Amino acid sequence: MPVYRLILTAISALAIALSIRADVVLEFSLLRTAHQGERETARDETQARAWIGHQRARLDTPRKATFILWAKENKLIVLNSREKTYLVFDLPINEEDYLDEDGLRIKKEILAEIDPAVRFQRLESLETIGSWPAHRYHIEITGSGDRIFYEGDFWISDRLPSDMSLYKELQRAIEPLGVFPGLWKHHILDLDGIVVQRTKVDKKGKMQFITRETLEAIREVEPERGRYEPPADYQRIEADSQLFAESTPAGPIPGAAPRR
């Protein structure tokens, strides 16, 4: 084989290897606005990013929290950049492992009192969000007295340029740490594709708060050492009740502590 062909073959092999090793980054914009009647009274714009690597995924949120998935090891790492600490969870997370008997009893009483119900509806129209065609879904969580605890719309697209399975695994891993764990997110996560836009509406008295998160870009980036690892100067800590503070709309569950 001529030398130039050997060189071309080597270059092609190197390009393929580099493309396989490339990470994928998802860039999100987040807009939060407050309204009193028709008047906008406050506005906050931030960003979030997610990375997908080989058997690894990471999500950086504006709340100083970072979530890292080690898929092969079935681990979720939660970083707190404000406190420079991190936690490690075995997956799947079962919040009952972190609640004592009093905590479990109180949580069951709270959920029984509010009696939450999920309303999930797909709207027929196909819309374009950024560069991606997406179907729109509406979710409401209501409680006793028809009180609305959660109301939001999600736009889901399965026509994306990269494999999003690890990103969805990360979302599933995080779910038990959120509001109403297990009540509604599985409706979204069981669908093909990922959320390319979501809006949430919260009403408190005469005020209305609207959150909109939009996927702005998907691109390949060079792998970076330590991207999927806790920083060396972070201290590992154990879980406490604050991790499950939003597990019900009533707030923290008393008596929550890691079981030994």
NUKOLTOR-373434 format. One record per residue (C-alpha): residue in one letter; x, z negated, y negated. Coordinates in steps of 0.1 Angstrom, whole numbers. Layout:
{atom 'a',{X,Z,Y}}
...
This chain:
{atom 'm',{0,0,0}}
{atom 'p',{14,9,-34}}
{atom 'v',{26,-19,-56}}
{atom 'y',{0,-12,-83}}
{atom 'r',{-28,-16,-58}}
{atom 'l',{-14,-49,-46}}
{atom 'i',{-13,-61,-83}}
{atom 'l',{-49,-49,-88}}
{atom 't',{-60,-66,-56}}
{atom 'a',{-43,-99,-67}}
{atom 'i',{-59,-97,-101}}
{atom 's',{-93,-91,-87}}
{atom 'a',{-89,-120,-62}}
{atom 'l',{-78,-143,-91}}
{atom 'a',{-108,-133,-112}}
{atom 'i',{-132,-140,-84}}
{atom 'a',{-116,-173,-77}}
{atom 'l',{-118,-183,-114}}
{atom 's',{-154,-172,-116}}
{atom 'i',{-162,-193,-85}}
{atom 'r',{-145,-224,-100}}
{atom 'a',{-161,-220,-135}}
{atom 'd',{-185,-247,-146}}
{atom 'v',{-219,-238,-161}}
{atom 'v',{-230,-256,-193}}
{atom 'l',{-266,-258,-205}}
{atom 'e',{-270,-265,-242}}
{atom 'f',{-302,-281,-255}}
{atom 's',{-316,-288,-290}}
{atom 'l',{-338,-319,-296}}
{atom 'l',{-361,-322,-325}}
{atom 'r',{-380,-354,-333}}
{atom 't',{-405,-355,-361}}
{atom 'a',{-429,-382,-374}}
{atom 'h',{-463,-373,-390}}
{atom 'q',{-489,-391,-410}}
{atom 'g',{-519,-368,-410}}
{atom 'e',{-506,-334,-420}}
{atom 'r',{-475,-347,-437}}
{atom 'e',{-441,-348,-420}}
{atom 't',{-425,-382,-428}}
{atom 'a',{-393,-380,-408}}
{atom 'r',{-371,-356,-389}}
{atom 'd',{-341,-361,-365}}
{atom 'e',{-322,-332,-349}}
{atom 't',{-297,-338,-321}}
{atom 'q',{-282,-320,-291}}
{atom 'a',{-278,-326,-254}}
{atom 'r',{-256,-308,-228}}
{atom 'a',{-255,-305,-191}}
{atom 'w',{-227,-293,-168}}
{atom 'i',{-229,-279,-133}}
{atom 'g',{-197,-278,-112}}
{atom 'h',{-188,-278,-75}}
{atom 'q',{-210,-305,-59}}
{atom 'r',{-211,-322,-93}}
{atom 'a',{-234,-322,-123}}
{atom 'r',{-234,-341,-156}}
{atom 'l',{-259,-347,-184}}
{atom 'd',{-250,-361,-218}}
{atom 't',{-279,-374,-238}}
{atom 'p',{-281,-383,-275}}
{atom 'r',{-288,-420,-266}}
{atom 'k',{-251,-426,-257}}
{atom 'a',{-259,-423,-220}}
{atom 't',{-243,-399,-196}}
{atom 'f',{-255,-393,-160}}
{atom 'i',{-231,-378,-134}}
{atom 'l',{-242,-367,-100}}
{atom 'w',{-218,-367,-70}}
{atom 'a',{-240,-346,-47}}
{atom 'k',{-219,-347,-15}}
{atom 'e',{-214,-385,-18}}
{atom 'n',{-251,-392,-28}}
{atom 'k',{-240,-411,-59}}
{atom 'l',{-253,-413,-94}}
{atom 'i',{-229,-426,-121}}
{atom 'v',{-244,-439,-154}}
{atom 'l',{-220,-441,-183}}
{atom 'n',{-227,-461,-215}}
{atom 's',{-203,-448,-242}}
{atom 'r',{-213,-475,-267}}
{atom 'e',{-203,-504,-244}}
{atom 'k',{-177,-483,-224}}
{atom 't',{-192,-494,-191}}
{atom 'y',{-206,-475,-161}}
{atom 'l',{-228,-482,-130}}
{atom 'v',{-228,-465,-96}}
{atom 'f',{-260,-461,-76}}
{atom 'd',{-265,-449,-41}}
{atom 'l',{-291,-422,-39}}
{atom 'p',{-320,-422,-37}}
{atom 'i',{-324,-451,-62}}
{atom 'n',{-351,-475,-51}}
{atom 'e',{-359,-498,-81}}
{atom 'e',{-374,-524,-57}}
{atom 'd',{-338,-531,-47}}
{atom 'y',{-332,-544,-82}}
{atom 'l',{-364,-565,-86}}
{atom 'd',{-369,-600,-71}}
{atom 'e',{-403,-611,-58}}
{atom 'd',{-415,-622,-92}}
{atom 'g',{-405,-589,-107}}
{atom 'l',{-422,-568,-80}}
{atom 'r',{-454,-589,-84}}
{atom 'i',{-455,-586,-121}}
{atom 'k',{-449,-548,-120}}
{atom 'k',{-477,-543,-95}}
{atom 'e',{-500,-564,-117}}
{atom 'i',{-492,-543,-148}}
{atom 'l',{-497,-510,-130}}
{atom 'a',{-530,-523,-115}}
{atom 'e',{-542,-533,-149}}
{atom 'i',{-535,-501,-166}}
{atom 'd',{-544,-480,-136}}
{atom 'p',{-525,-449,-146}}
{atom 'a',{-537,-414,-136}}
{atom 'v',{-519,-381,-139}}
{atom 'r',{-536,-349,-151}}
{atom 'f',{-514,-318,-144}}
{atom 'q',{-525,-283,-154}}
{atom 'r',{-508,-249,-154}}
{atom 'l',{-518,-227,-183}}
{atom 'e',{-522,-190,-175}}
{atom 's',{-501,-174,-202}}
{atom 'l',{-465,-164,-196}}
{atom 'e',{-444,-171,-227}}
{atom 't',{-409,-163,-238}}
{atom 'i',{-387,-193,-247}}
{atom 'g',{-353,-181,-260}}
{atom 's',{-343,-154,-235}}
{atom 'w',{-364,-167,-206}}
{atom 'p',{-400,-159,-196}}
{atom 'a',{-417,-192,-187}}
{atom 'h',{-450,-207,-175}}
{atom 'r',{-465,-235,-195}}
{atom 'y',{-478,-267,-179}}
{atom 'h',{-497,-296,-195}}
{atom 'i',{-494,-333,-183}}
{atom 'e',{-513,-363,-194}}
{atom 'i',{-510,-399,-181}}
{atom 't',{-541,-419,-189}}
{atom 'g',{-550,-455,-182}}
{atom 's',{-579,-478,-183}}
{atom 'g',{-602,-471,-212}}
{atom 'd',{-589,-435,-213}}
{atom 'r',{-558,-447,-232}}
{atom 'i',{-531,-419,-232}}
{atom 'f',{-497,-432,-222}}
{atom 'y',{-480,-399,-220}}
{atom 'e',{-489,-364,-232}}
{atom 'g',{-466,-334,-230}}
{atom 'd',{-462,-297,-223}}
{atom 'f',{-435,-281,-202}}
{atom 'w',{-423,-245,-201}}
{atom 'i',{-407,-236,-167}}
{atom 's',{-386,-206,-160}}
{atom 'd',{-371,-194,-127}}
{atom 'r',{-354,-164,-142}}
{atom 'l',{-321,-179,-151}}
{atom 'p',{-285,-165,-147}}
{atom 's',{-271,-193,-127}}
{atom 'd',{-280,-215,-97}}
{atom 'm',{-298,-246,-111}}
{atom 's',{-302,-265,-78}}
{atom 'l',{-276,-292,-87}}
{atom 'y',{-291,-297,-121}}
{atom 'k',{-325,-303,-105}}
{atom 'e',{-308,-327,-80}}
{atom 'l',{-295,-346,-110}}
{atom 'q',{-329,-348,-126}}
{atom 'r',{-344,-361,-93}}
{atom 'a',{-316,-388,-92}}
{atom 'i',{-324,-399,-127}}
{atom 'e',{-362,-400,-123}}
{atom 'p',{-365,-437,-111}}
{atom 'l',{-348,-449,-143}}
{atom 'g',{-374,-433,-165}}
{atom 'v',{-409,-441,-177}}
{atom 'f',{-436,-441,-149}}
{atom 'p',{-411,-433,-121}}
{atom 'g',{-426,-412,-94}}
{atom 'l',{-459,-407,-113}}
{atom 'w',{-454,-373,-128}}
{atom 'k',{-419,-358,-128}}
{atom 'h',{-422,-346,-92}}
{atom 'h',{-449,-323,-104}}
{atom 'i',{-423,-305,-125}}
{atom 'l',{-393,-309,-102}}
{atom 'd',{-412,-294,-72}}
{atom 'l',{-417,-262,-91}}
{atom 'd',{-393,-232,-89}}
{atom 'g',{-371,-231,-119}}
{atom 'i',{-362,-256,-146}}
{atom 'v',{-376,-268,-179}}
{atom 'v',{-365,-245,-207}}
{atom 'q',{-387,-263,-233}}
{atom 'r',{-408,-294,-234}}
{atom 't',{-428,-312,-261}}
{atom 'k',{-441,-348,-261}}
{atom 'v',{-467,-363,-284}}
{atom 'd',{-469,-401,-291}}
{atom 'k',{-497,-416,-312}}
{atom 'k',{-494,-450,-328}}
{atom 'g',{-521,-459,-352}}
{atom 'k',{-522,-433,-379}}
{atom 'm',{-487,-420,-370}}
{atom 'q',{-479,-392,-346}}
{atom 'f',{-444,-386,-332}}
{atom 'i',{-435,-352,-317}}
{atom 't',{-404,-346,-296}}
{atom 'r',{-393,-310,-287}}
{atom 'e',{-364,-302,-264}}
{atom 't',{-354,-266,-260}}
{atom 'l',{-327,-249,-238}}
{atom 'e',{-307,-228,-263}}
{atom 'a',{-279,-213,-241}}
{atom 'i',{-264,-211,-206}}
{atom 'r',{-228,-201,-204}}
{atom 'e',{-197,-205,-181}}
{atom 'v',{-169,-227,-192}}
{atom 'e',{-135,-236,-179}}
{atom 'p',{-134,-267,-156}}
{atom 'e',{-121,-298,-173}}
{atom 'r',{-103,-326,-156}}
{atom 'g',{-123,-358,-156}}
{atom 'r',{-156,-341,-166}}
{atom 'y',{-174,-357,-136}}
{atom 'e',{-155,-390,-135}}
{atom 'p',{-159,-423,-154}}
{atom 'p',{-132,-425,-181}}
{atom 'a',{-102,-447,-171}}
{atom 'd',{-110,-473,-199}}
{atom 'y',{-146,-478,-188}}
{atom 'q',{-155,-510,-169}}
{atom 'r',{-178,-509,-139}}
{atom 'i',{-207,-533,-141}}
{atom 'e',{-237,-542,-119}}
{atom 'a',{-273,-531,-126}}
{atom 'd',{-296,-555,-145}}
{atom 's',{-332,-555,-157}}
{atom 'q',{-325,-533,-187}}
{atom 'l',{-321,-503,-165}}
{atom 'f',{-358,-506,-155}}
{atom 'a',{-370,-517,-189}}
{atom 'e',{-391,-486,-193}}
{atom 's',{-405,-485,-158}}
{atom 't',{-439,-495,-172}}
{atom 'p',{-453,-492,-207}}
{atom 'a',{-454,-530,-209}}
{atom 'g',{-416,-531,-212}}
{atom 'p',{-390,-550,-192}}
{atom 'i',{-399,-564,-158}}
{atom 'p',{-389,-602,-158}}
{atom 'g',{-368,-613,-130}}
{atom 'a',{-350,-580,-124}}
{atom 'a',{-315,-583,-110}}
{atom 'p',{-294,-566,-84}}
{atom 'r',{-300,-579,-49}}
{atom 'r',{-269,-592,-31}}
